[in-house]
Amino acid sequence: MGAATGAASTRAARINATLSSVDASRTGIASGVLNSARQVGGMLGVAVFGYLIRDTAPQAFMRGMHVSIGISVALLLFGTILCWLGHPTRSLHGLMTPLQVPPLSSRSWRDQQTY
């Protein structure tokens, strides 16, 4: 229950970080890919973990539940490591590197749009 609460409370920040990292002209595509990946991941999670806990015998059910939780933890740690390594201020060895900030344009975002 705690993990679901944590995932739900960070959803808005994850969506904001994802959509703000792409060009403004591609936010619709990024939003569609993000939602599709979320739905496919949820579907696969229900299917795989449902398969692992399919037995009705208490011992088999608990064994499947432990395997499911172990897989979830391993995937969570793997995703955390990937995000940490892919962060723009980190190198592969964990050393801080300067963040490259593009220069600000003299025109505003609305002036750059073509209609």
C-alpha positions as CSV (number, residue, x, y, z in Angstrom):
1,M,0.0,0.0,0.0
2,G,2.9,2.4,0.8
3,A,4.5,1.8,-2.6
4,A,1.3,2.6,-4.4
5,T,0.9,5.8,-2.4
6,G,4.5,6.8,-3.2
7,A,4.0,6.0,-6.9
8,A,0.8,8.0,-7.0
9,S,2.3,11.0,-5.2
10,T,5.2,11.3,-7.7
11,R,3.1,10.8,-10.8
12,A,2.7,14.5,-11.5
13,A,6.4,15.2,-11.0
14,R,7.3,12.3,-13.3
15,I,5.0,13.5,-16.0
16,N,6.2,17.1,-15.7
17,A,9.9,16.0,-15.9
18,T,9.2,13.9,-19.0
19,L,7.2,16.4,-20.9
20,S,9.5,19.3,-20.1
21,S,12.5,17.4,-21.4
22,V,11.2,17.3,-25.0
23,D,10.8,20.1,-27.5
24,A,7.5,21.9,-27.3
25,S,6.5,20.7,-30.7
26,R,6.8,17.1,-29.6
27,T,5.0,17.2,-26.3
28,G,1.9,15.4,-27.8
29,I,4.0,12.5,-29.0
30,A,5.9,12.4,-25.7
31,S,2.6,12.3,-23.8
32,G,1.2,9.5,-25.9
33,V,4.4,7.4,-25.5
34,L,4.5,8.0,-21.8
35,N,0.8,7.0,-21.3
36,S,1.2,3.9,-23.6
37,A,4.3,2.8,-21.7
38,R,2.5,3.2,-18.4
39,Q,-0.5,1.2,-19.6
40,V,1.7,-1.6,-21.1
41,G,3.8,-1.8,-18.0
42,G,0.7,-2.0,-15.8
43,M,-0.8,-4.7,-18.0
44,L,2.4,-6.7,-18.0
45,G,2.8,-6.4,-14.3
46,V,-0.7,-7.7,-13.6
47,A,-0.3,-10.5,-16.1
48,V,3.2,-11.7,-14.9
49,F,2.5,-11.2,-11.1
50,G,-1.0,-12.7,-11.5
51,Y,0.6,-15.8,-13.1
52,L,3.1,-16.1,-10.3
53,I,0.4,-16.1,-7.6
54,R,-2.1,-18.2,-9.4
55,D,-2.0,-21.2,-7.0
56,T,-4.7,-21.3,-4.4
57,A,-2.6,-23.4,-1.9
58,P,-1.4,-21.1,0.8
59,Q,2.3,-22.1,0.5
60,A,2.4,-21.8,-3.3
61,F,0.6,-18.5,-3.1
62,M,3.1,-17.1,-0.6
63,R,6.0,-18.4,-2.7
64,G,4.6,-16.6,-5.8
65,M,4.0,-13.5,-3.7
66,H,7.6,-13.5,-2.5
67,V,8.9,-13.9,-6.0
68,S,6.7,-11.1,-7.3
69,I,7.9,-8.7,-4.6
70,G,11.5,-9.7,-5.3
71,I,11.1,-9.0,-9.0
72,S,9.4,-5.7,-8.2
73,V,12.2,-4.6,-5.9
74,A,14.9,-5.6,-8.4
75,L,13.1,-3.7,-11.2
76,L,12.8,-0.6,-8.9
77,L,16.5,-0.7,-8.0
78,F,17.4,-1.2,-11.7
79,G,15.3,1.8,-12.7
80,T,16.8,3.9,-9.9
81,I,20.3,3.1,-11.1
82,L,19.5,3.9,-14.7
83,C,18.0,7.2,-13.7
84,W,20.9,8.1,-11.5
85,L,23.4,7.3,-14.2
86,G,21.4,9.1,-16.9
87,H,21.1,12.3,-14.8
88,P,22.8,15.2,-16.6
89,T,24.9,16.1,-13.6
90,R,26.4,12.6,-13.1
91,S,29.0,10.7,-15.0
92,L,29.4,7.0,-15.1
93,H,31.7,7.0,-12.1
94,G,29.4,9.2,-10.0
95,L,31.6,12.3,-10.3
96,M,29.9,15.7,-10.7
97,T,30.3,17.2,-14.1
98,P,29.1,20.7,-15.1
99,L,25.6,20.9,-16.3
100,Q,25.4,22.3,-19.9
101,V,22.7,25.0,-20.0
102,P,21.8,26.2,-23.5
103,P,21.8,30.0,-23.9
104,L,18.6,31.8,-23.6
105,S,17.0,33.1,-26.8
106,S,16.2,36.7,-27.1
107,R,12.7,35.8,-28.4
108,S,10.0,34.3,-26.2
109,W,8.6,30.8,-26.7
110,R,5.4,32.2,-28.2
111,D,7.4,34.2,-30.8
112,Q,9.2,31.1,-32.0
113,Q,6.0,29.2,-32.8
114,T,4.9,28.9,-36.4
115,Y,1.2,28.9,-37.1
